[in-house]
Amino acid sequence: MRLLLLSLLLLPLAKPAAEPAIFNEVNERRVMIITGAGGEEEYTGLFAEWAGDLAKSFDGNAAELVLISNQPENTGARKTVELTLKKWVAKPDGEIWILLVGHGTFDGKAAKFNLVGNDVSDVEFQHWLKPHRGPLVFINTSSCSAPFIRTLSGPNRVVATATKSGYEQNFCRFGGYMAAALGQAEADLDKDGAVSVLEAFLIASRRAGEFYRENDRLVSENALLDDNGDGMGTPADWFRGVRTQKKAKGKSSVDGKLSRLVFPVIPPAEKDIPAPLRKKRYAAEAKIETLRSLKKTLDGETYYRDLEKLFLELATLNDEIETAQQE
């Protein structure tokens, strides 16, 4: 009976809606960091600094890195973004990262990111990325960025925004804290030796909140992260450590399962793991997370026996990975 229960609990994982994508493949990763128009000299320089810090994090962690500047002469930035993405999605299974650093706008219908020259909208990114079915990380650190989550969310996608609403229109500090978190040892919340997208998101959100409290200001930015494909997003205060403490609506799984396994700075040991074994490990870890999310619905004996079985499965797989790395 207990084995039947475990099988039923994990049935959704046995037949996923989409084939799990493999993140953290250096040779398949393309990264675009887009520096938005500052409007004022202070913001122009600040956005360029944050974008530069992000670019440094991907040194040695991407097959291709495109850094789009916000210098006044770069009036063709939007066209560069479009042409670059059209080239990248020609290989639809590759890993794509897009990070936006700047200002945004929202008029009640269209959400846009401000570029030097013509701005770019969430719908345009959706159109350019439509052929892509591989891993995607899309982080918009601008004001008014929340609509990008609903537009771009989907299977095998991690989408984060600096705001929870298109109407949070003030300058956002989230991007600076996100860039800094990638190089901070204290951002490694689960102590696995690397900072994941989820951990960087949580630390950046925490730092932004602290800024407003310490300066006695009304909080004008509330970041969201979506990696379960439901287009809703989850705020940082739903998490304790790297796991949510609340249940997602409907049949959606909780956010955080995918993004906590995606690393901007890929650990050296992770780079050596063959893709098929990484895929198996992700599936095993997903089963564990699913069981943990059901803890309150199970009796203690069943829960811990099933958890032990899954941990043994993961340990066996880790032994297989270690053997492969030594060959």
C-alpha positions as CSV (number, residue, x, y, z in Angstrom):
1,M,0.0,0.0,0.0
2,R,2.8,2.4,0.9
3,L,4.6,1.8,-2.4
4,L,1.3,2.4,-4.2
5,L,0.9,5.7,-2.4
6,L,4.4,6.8,-3.4
7,S,3.7,6.0,-7.0
8,L,0.5,8.0,-7.0
9,L,2.2,11.0,-5.3
10,L,5.0,11.0,-7.9
11,L,2.8,10.3,-10.9
12,P,2.9,13.9,-12.2
13,L,6.6,13.7,-12.3
14,A,6.6,10.5,-14.3
15,K,4.7,12.2,-17.1
16,P,5.7,15.8,-17.1
17,A,3.9,18.3,-19.3
18,A,7.2,19.2,-21.0
19,E,10.5,17.4,-21.2
20,P,12.8,18.7,-18.5
21,A,15.5,20.9,-19.9
22,I,19.1,20.7,-18.9
23,F,20.5,23.9,-17.4
24,N,24.1,24.7,-16.5
25,E,25.6,23.6,-19.8
26,V,28.4,26.0,-20.4
27,N,28.8,25.1,-24.1
28,E,25.1,25.6,-24.7
29,R,24.6,28.8,-22.8
30,R,24.1,32.2,-24.5
31,V,23.8,35.2,-22.3
32,M,22.6,38.7,-23.2
33,I,22.9,41.5,-20.7
34,I,20.9,44.6,-21.8
35,T,21.7,48.0,-20.2
36,G,18.8,50.3,-20.4
37,A,18.7,54.0,-21.0
38,G,19.3,55.9,-17.8
39,G,17.5,59.1,-18.6
40,E,19.8,61.0,-16.2
41,E,23.6,60.7,-16.0
42,E,23.4,59.2,-12.5
43,Y,21.3,56.3,-13.6
44,T,23.2,55.8,-16.9
45,G,26.4,55.2,-15.0
46,L,24.7,53.1,-12.3
47,F,23.0,50.8,-14.8
48,A,26.3,50.4,-16.7
49,E,28.1,49.5,-13.5
50,W,25.5,46.9,-12.6
51,A,25.5,45.4,-16.0
52,G,29.3,45.2,-16.0
53,D,29.2,43.3,-12.7
54,L,26.7,40.8,-14.1
55,A,28.9,40.3,-17.1
56,K,31.9,39.5,-15.0
57,S,29.9,36.7,-13.3
58,F,29.4,35.0,-16.6
59,D,33.1,35.0,-17.5
60,G,33.9,31.4,-18.2
61,N,30.2,30.5,-17.6
62,A,28.8,31.0,-21.1
63,A,29.6,30.0,-24.6
64,E,28.6,33.5,-25.8
65,L,28.1,36.7,-23.9
66,V,26.5,39.8,-25.5
67,L,26.6,43.0,-23.4
68,I,24.4,45.8,-24.9
69,S,25.5,49.2,-23.6
70,N,23.5,52.3,-22.9
71,Q,25.9,54.8,-24.4
72,P,24.1,57.6,-26.2
73,E,25.3,56.5,-29.7
74,N,23.8,53.0,-29.2
75,T,20.4,53.9,-30.8
76,G,20.2,50.5,-32.5
77,A,20.1,48.5,-29.3
78,R,16.6,47.1,-30.0
79,K,17.6,45.8,-33.4
80,T,20.7,44.2,-31.9
81,V,18.5,42.4,-29.3
82,E,16.1,41.2,-32.1
83,L,18.9,39.9,-34.4
84,T,20.8,38.2,-31.6
85,L,17.7,36.3,-30.4
86,K,16.8,35.3,-33.9
87,K,20.2,33.8,-34.3
88,W,20.1,32.1,-30.9
89,V,16.6,30.5,-31.3
90,A,17.7,28.9,-34.5
91,K,19.1,26.4,-32.1
92,P,15.9,26.0,-30.1
93,D,17.3,23.6,-27.4
94,G,20.2,25.9,-26.3
95,E,20.3,27.6,-22.9
96,I,19.4,31.3,-23.1
97,W,19.8,34.0,-20.4
98,I,18.5,37.5,-20.8
99,L,19.1,40.1,-18.0
100,L,17.6,43.6,-18.2
101,V,19.1,46.4,-16.1
102,G,17.4,49.8,-16.3
103,H,14.1,51.6,-16.3
104,G,10.7,50.3,-17.4
105,T,7.2,51.7,-18.2
106,F,3.7,50.4,-18.2
107,D,0.6,52.2,-19.5
108,G,-2.0,49.7,-18.3
109,K,-1.6,47.5,-21.4
110,A,2.0,47.3,-22.6
111,A,5.1,46.8,-20.4
112,K,8.3,48.1,-21.9
113,F,12.0,48.2,-21.1
114,N,13.6,51.5,-21.9
115,L,16.5,51.3,-24.4
116,V,18.7,54.0,-26.0
117,G,16.5,54.5,-29.1
118,N,13.3,52.5,-29.5
119,D,12.1,50.6,-26.4
120,V,11.3,46.9,-26.3
121,S,8.1,45.3,-24.9
122,D,7.4,42.0,-23.1
123,V,5.2,41.0,-26.1
124,E,8.2,41.5,-28.5
125,F,10.4,39.3,-26.3
126,Q,7.6,36.7,-26.3
127,H,7.5,36.8,-30.1
128,W,11.3,36.5,-30.6
129,L,11.5,33.7,-28.1
130,K,8.5,31.7,-29.4
131,P,10.6,29.1,-31.3
132,H,12.8,28.5,-28.3
133,R,11.9,25.3,-26.2
134,G,15.1,24.9,-24.3
135,P,16.2,26.4,-20.9
136,L,15.5,30.1,-20.4
137,V,16.4,32.5,-17.6
138,F,14.8,35.9,-18.0
139,I,15.5,38.5,-15.3
140,N,14.0,42.0,-15.6
141,T,15.3,44.3,-12.8
142,S,13.5,47.4,-14.0
143,S,10.5,49.3,-12.7
144,C,7.1,48.2,-14.0
145,S,8.5,44.8,-14.9
146,A,5.9,42.5,-13.4
147,P,3.9,41.9,-16.6
148,F,6.9,40.2,-18.1
149,I,6.3,37.2,-15.8
150,R,2.8,36.4,-17.2
151,T,4.0,37.1,-20.8
152,L,7.1,35.0,-20.7
153,S,6.4,32.2,-18.2
154,G,6.4,28.6,-19.3
155,P,7.9,25.2,-18.9
156,N,11.7,25.1,-18.4
157,R,11.7,28.9,-17.8
158,V,12.9,31.0,-14.8
159,V,11.5,34.5,-14.9
160,A,12.1,37.1,-12.3
161,T,11.0,40.7,-12.0
162,A,11.9,43.6,-9.7
163,T,8.2,44.5,-9.1
164,K,4.9,42.7,-8.4
165,S,2.9,45.1,-10.4
166,G,3.3,47.1,-13.6
167,Y,2.3,50.2,-11.5
168,E,5.4,50.1,-9.3
169,Q,7.0,52.8,-11.4
170,N,9.9,54.1,-9.2
171,F,13.5,53.4,-9.8
172,C,14.4,49.9,-8.6
173,R,17.5,48.9,-6.7
174,F,16.9,45.2,-7.1
175,G,19.3,44.9,-10.1
176,G,22.2,46.2,-8.1
177,Y,21.6,43.8,-5.3
178,M,21.1,40.9,-7.7
179,A,24.5,41.7,-9.4
180,A,26.2,41.9,-6.1
181,A,24.7,38.7,-4.7
182,L,26.3,36.5,-7.4
183,G,29.7,37.1,-5.9
184,Q,28.7,36.9,-2.2
185,A,29.4,33.8,-0.2
186,E,26.7,34.6,2.3
187,A,24.2,34.4,-0.6
188,D,24.7,30.6,-0.7
189,L,21.8,29.9,1.6
190,D,21.8,26.2,1.3
191,K,25.6,26.0,1.6
192,D,26.1,23.8,-1.5
193,G,29.1,25.9,-2.7
194,A,27.3,28.0,-5.3
195,V,24.8,30.8,-5.6
196,S,21.7,29.8,-7.5
197,V,19.2,32.1,-9.3
198,L,16.8,31.5,-6.5
199,E,19.4,32.4,-3.8
200,A,20.4,35.6,-5.7
201,F,16.8,36.5,-6.0
202,L,16.1,36.0,-2.3
203,I,19.2,38.0,-1.2
204,A,18.5,40.8,-3.6
205,S,14.9,41.0,-2.4
206,R,16.0,41.1,1.2
207,R,18.6,43.8,0.6
208,A,16.1,45.9,-1.3
209,G,13.6,45.6,1.6
210,E,16.3,46.5,4.1
211,F,17.2,49.7,2.2
212,Y,13.6,51.0,2.4
213,R,13.2,50.1,6.1
214,E,16.6,51.6,7.1
215,N,15.9,54.8,5.2
216,D,12.3,55.0,6.5
217,R,10.9,54.9,3.0
218,L,7.7,53.4,1.6
219,V,8.6,50.2,-0.2
220,S,8.1,50.8,-4.0
221,E,9.5,47.5,-5.4
222,N,8.5,44.0,-4.6
223,A,10.3,41.3,-6.6
224,L,8.7,38.1,-8.0
225,L,10.1,34.8,-9.2
226,D,8.3,32.3,-11.4
227,D,9.8,28.9,-12.4
228,N,6.7,26.6,-12.4
229,G,5.2,28.0,-15.5
230,D,1.9,29.3,-14.1
231,G,2.7,33.0,-14.7
232,M,1.9,34.1,-11.2
233,G,5.2,34.6,-9.5
234,T,6.2,34.2,-5.9
235,P,7.6,36.9,-3.5
236,A,10.7,36.4,-1.5
237,D,8.8,36.5,1.8
238,W,7.1,33.2,0.9
239,F,10.4,31.5,1.3
240,R,12.1,30.1,4.4
241,G,15.6,29.3,3.3
242,V,15.2,28.1,-0.3
243,R,11.8,26.5,0.1
244,T,8.4,28.1,0.1
245,Q,6.2,27.9,3.2
246,K,2.9,28.4,1.3
247,K,1.0,26.4,-1.2
248,A,0.6,27.4,-4.8
249,K,-2.9,27.9,-6.2
250,G,-4.7,25.2,-8.1
251,K,-2.6,22.4,-9.5
252,S,0.6,24.4,-9.8
253,S,3.7,23.2,-8.1
254,V,5.5,25.8,-5.9
255,D,8.1,28.1,-7.3
256,G,11.7,27.6,-6.5
257,K,12.2,24.0,-7.4
258,L,13.9,24.8,-10.7
259,S,15.6,28.1,-10.0
260,R,17.5,26.7,-6.9
261,L,19.2,24.3,-9.3
262,V,20.3,26.9,-11.9
263,F,23.6,28.6,-11.4
264,P,24.9,31.8,-13.0
265,V,28.4,30.9,-11.8
266,I,28.5,27.1,-12.5
267,P,30.5,25.2,-9.9
268,P,33.5,23.4,-11.5
269,A,32.2,20.0,-10.4
270,E,28.9,20.7,-12.0
271,K,30.5,21.5,-15.4
272,D,32.0,17.9,-15.4
273,I,28.7,16.1,-15.0
274,P,27.4,14.5,-18.2
275,A,24.1,15.9,-19.3
276,P,22.2,12.6,-19.1
277,L,23.3,12.1,-15.5
278,R,22.4,15.8,-14.6
279,K,19.0,15.2,-16.0
280,K,18.5,12.0,-13.9
281,R,19.7,13.9,-10.8
282,Y,17.2,16.8,-11.4
283,A,14.4,14.2,-11.7
284,A,15.4,12.6,-8.4
285,E,15.7,15.9,-6.6
286,A,12.3,17.0,-8.0
287,K,10.7,13.8,-6.5
288,I,12.2,14.7,-3.1
289,E,10.8,18.2,-3.3
290,T,7.4,16.9,-4.3
291,L,7.3,14.5,-1.4
292,R,8.4,17.3,1.0
293,S,5.6,19.5,-0.2
294,L,3.1,16.7,0.7
295,K,4.5,16.2,4.2
296,K,1.4,17.6,6.0
297,T,-0.9,15.3,4.1
298,L,0.9,12.1,5.1
299,D,1.4,10.2,8.3
300,G,4.9,10.4,9.7
301,E,5.9,6.8,9.1
302,T,4.9,6.9,5.4
303,Y,6.6,10.2,4.8
304,Y,10.0,9.3,6.3
305,R,10.1,5.9,4.8
306,D,9.4,7.3,1.3
307,L,11.9,10.1,1.9
308,E,14.6,7.6,2.9
309,K,14.0,5.7,-0.3
310,L,14.3,8.8,-2.5
311,F,17.5,9.9,-0.7
312,L,19.0,6.4,-1.3
313,E,18.1,6.7,-5.0
314,L,19.8,10.1,-5.1
315,A,22.9,8.8,-3.3
316,T,23.2,6.0,-5.8
317,L,23.0,8.5,-8.6
318,N,25.6,10.7,-7.0
319,D,27.9,7.7,-6.8
320,E,27.4,7.2,-10.5
321,I,28.2,10.8,-11.2
322,E,31.4,10.6,-9.2
323,T,32.5,7.6,-11.0
324,A,31.8,9.2,-14.4
325,Q,33.8,12.3,-13.4
326,Q,36.8,10.1,-12.5
327,E,36.9,8.3,-15.8
